[in-house]
Amino acid sequence: MRVPLAGRPVLGEVFDDAGLAELRGLATEGEFTGDICRCPGSLTVALLDARGAVAAAAGLHGGTDLAWERGRFRNNLAVADPQGPCAFLRRHGAHWL
């Protein structure tokens, strides 16, 4: 499997159960838009399995949408809490958001 993060800096990692539960809610609750954003996106949220291989990845688009595996879903998710993912990522190292 090709790692989509190759050559990109890792800005933060989350291992604790509470942080993962918060991220899961922020990244999966919302409405699908019926379309995909055409911008390149900014940050990538990658979920790794126990071996460190990428299990799933999503790009942050416009600060309000996540594009989970475009080739598979072909749909952006307009997250329920638009400020939530950026605030979470800032707390975990992505300070330029």
SERO-4910 file (N, C-alpha, C, O; in steps of 0.05 Angstrom, whole numbers):
BEGIN
 pado doro    nc1    nc2    nc3   cac1   cac2   cac3    cc1    cc2    cc3    oc1    oc2    oc3
  Met    A     17    -23      0      0      0      0     18     25      0     37     26     16
  Arg    A     12     44    -17     27     69    -18     18     87      4     -7     91      8
  Val    A     36     98     20     30    115     42     26    144     32     44    155     20
  Pro    A      2    156     36     -4    183     25     12    204     40     11    227     31
  Leu    A     26    198     61     40    217     76     70    219     69     85    234     81
  Ala    A     78    203     50    106    202     42    117    230     36    105    245     20
  Gly    A    138    238     50    150    264     46    136    287     60    145    310     58
  Arg    A    115    281     75    100    302     89    107    300    119    110    278    129
  Pro    A    109    323    132    115    321    161     91    311    177     68    316    170
  Val    A     97    296    198     76    288    217     74    310    238     94    316    252
  Leu    A     51    322    240     47    345    258     38    337    286     41    351    305
  Gly    A     25    314    288     16    305    313      6    276    312      0    266    290
  Glu    A      6    263    335     -4    236    336    -22    234    360    -18    247    381
  Val    A    -42    217    357    -62    213    379    -63    183    385    -68    167    367
  Phe    A    -58    176    410    -58    148    418    -78    142    440    -87    119    443
  Asp    A    -86    163    455   -104    157    478   -133    154    468   -141    165    449
  Asp    A   -147    137    483   -175    130    476   -193    155    474   -209    156    456
  Ala    A   -190    174    493   -208    197    493   -203    214    468   -222    224    455
  Gly    A   -177    218    461   -171    234    437   -180    220    411   -191    234    393
  Leu    A   -177    194    410   -186    180    386   -217    181    384   -227    183    362
  Ala    A   -231    179    407   -260    180    406   -269    208    397   -288    211    381
  Glu    A   -255    229    406   -262    256    398   -257    259    368   -274    270    354
  Leu    A   -235    250    358   -228    252    330   -248    236    313   -257    245    292
  Arg    A   -256    213    322   -275    196    308   -302    211    304   -313    212    283
  Gly    A   -311    224    326   -336    239    324   -333    263    305   -351    268    289
  Leu    A   -312    278    308   -307    302    291   -305    295    262   -313    310    244
  Ala    A   -293    271    256   -287    264    228   -309    247    215   -306    241    191
  Thr    A   -329    239    230   -349    221    217   -378    232    220   -396    221    207
  Glu    A   -382    252    236   -410    263    240   -414    286    221   -398    305    221
  Gly    A   -435    285    206   -441    307    187   -458    296    164   -471    275    166
  Glu    A   -459    311    143   -475    304    119   -457    303     95   -440    320     91
  Phe    A   -461    282     78   -447    281     53   -457    303     34   -481    308     34
  Thr    A   -439    315     20   -447    338      3   -458    330    -24   -471    347    -37
  Gly    A   -453    306    -33   -461    298    -60   -442    306    -81   -447    304   -105
  Asp    A   -419    316    -73   -398    326    -92   -371    324    -78   -370    319    -54
  Ile    A   -350    329    -93   -324    331    -81   -312    358    -88   -315    368   -110
  Cys    A   -298    369    -68   -284    394    -72   -262    390    -92   -249    369    -92
  Arg    A   -257    410   -108   -236    408   -128   -209    419   -119   -189    418   -134
  Cys    A   -208    431    -95   -183    442    -85   -165    419    -76   -174    397    -72
  Pro    A   -139    424    -73   -121    402    -65   -123    395    -36   -112    375    -28
  Gly    A   -137    411    -20   -140    405      8   -116    415     23    -97    425     11
  Ser    A   -116    413     49    -94    423     65    -81    400     80    -63    387     70
  Leu    A    -90    394    104    -78    373    119    -91    346    113   -114    345    103
  Thr    A    -76    325    118    -87    298    116    -88    285    143    -69    286    158
  Val    A   -111    274    149   -115    258    174   -112    229    165   -127    220    148
  Ala    A    -93    215    176    -88    187    169    -93    170    193    -83    175    215
  Leu    A   -107    148    189   -112    128    210    -94    105    204    -96     93    182
  Leu    A    -77     98    222    -58     76    218    -67     51    233    -79     53    255
  Asp    A    -60     28    222    -66      3    236    -43     -3    255    -24     12    257
  Ala    A    -45    -26    269    -25    -33    289      3    -36    277     23    -33    292
  Arg    A      6    -42    252     32    -44    239     43    -18    228     65    -16    219
  Gly    A     26      4    230     35     30    221     28     35    192     36     56    181
  Ala    A     13     17    179      4     22    152    -22     39    152    -38     37    171
  Val    A    -25     55    132    -49     72    130    -73     55    125    -75     41    105
  Ala    A    -93     57    143   -118     42    140   -139     59    126   -156     49    112
  Ala    A   -138     86    130   -156    105    118   -144    132    120   -129    138    138
  Ala    A   -151    150    102   -141    177    102   -163    196     92   -179    189     75
  Ala    A   -162    221    102   -181    241     94   -166    268     91   -148    273    107
  Gly    A   -173    283     71   -161    310     68   -180    331     79   -205    329     75
  Leu    A   -170    351     92   -186    373    102   -190    393     80   -170    402     68
  His    A   -215    400     74   -221    418     52   -238    442     62   -259    439     73
  Gly    A   -227    466     57   -242    490     63   -247    494     93   -263    511    100
  Gly    A   -235    478    110   -240    481    138   -266    470    148   -272    471    171
  Thr    A   -283    460    129   -310    450    137   -315    422    127   -334    409    138
  Asp    A   -301    413    108   -306    386     96   -282    368     99   -259    377    101
  Leu    A   -287    342    100   -267    322     99   -273    305     74   -296    297     69
  Ala    A   -252    299     59   -255    282     36   -242    255     43   -218    252     42
  Trp    A   -259    236     51   -249    209     58   -246    193     33   -266    188     19
  Glu    A   -222    184     27   -217    165      5   -234    171    -19   -253    156    -25
  Arg    A   -227    192    -33   -243    201    -56   -249    178    -77   -271    177    -87
  Gly    A   -229    162    -82   -233    140   -101   -254    120    -92   -266    107   -109
  Arg    A   -259    118    -66   -278     99    -56   -305    112    -51   -326    101    -59
  Phe    A   -306    136    -39   -331    149    -31   -341    169    -52   -365    174    -54
  Arg    A   -323    182    -66   -330    203    -85   -350    224    -73   -370    231    -86
  Asn    A   -343    232    -49   -362    249    -34   -347    263    -12   -332    250      3
  Asn    A   -352    289     -8   -341    303     15   -361    301     38   -385    299     34
  Leu    A   -351    301     62   -368    301     86   -366    329     98   -345    338    107
  Ala    A   -389    343     98   -391    369    112   -394    363    141   -416    354    150
  Val    A   -373    367    157   -373    358    185   -394    373    201   -399    397    196
  Ala    A   -405    360    221   -426    372    238   -415    396    254   -430    415    259
  Asp    A   -390    395    262   -377    416    277   -354    428    261   -331    418    264
  Pro    A   -359    447    244   -339    457    225   -314    468    239   -292    465    227
  Gln    A   -315    479    263   -291    488    276   -277    466    291   -253    469    298
  Gly    A   -291    444    297   -280    423    313   -254    410    302   -235    408    317
  Pro    A   -254    400    277   -230    387    267   -205    406    267   -184    397    275
  Cys    A   -208    431    260   -185    449    260   -176    454    289   -152    454    294
  Ala    A   -194    457    308   -187    461    336   -173    437    346   -152    439    361
  Phe    A   -183    413    340   -170    388    349   -142    386    337   -123    380    352
  Leu    A   -139    391    311   -112    389    299    -93    410    310    -69    404    314
  Arg    A   -102    434    316    -85    454    329    -75    444    356    -52    448    363
  Arg    A    -93    432    371    -85    421    398    -64    399    395    -50    393    414
  His    A    -63    387    372    -44    364    368    -21    371    350     -9    353    339
  Gly    A    -15    397    346      9    405    332      6    420    307     26    431    297
  Ala    A    -17    422    295    -21    436    269    -28    465    275    -51    473    273
  His    A     -8    481    283    -13    508    294    -19    529    273    -28    551    280
  Trp    A    -14    524    248    -19    545    228    -48    546    219    -55    563    203
  Leu    A    -65    528    228    -93    528    219   -108    551    232   -132    554    227
***
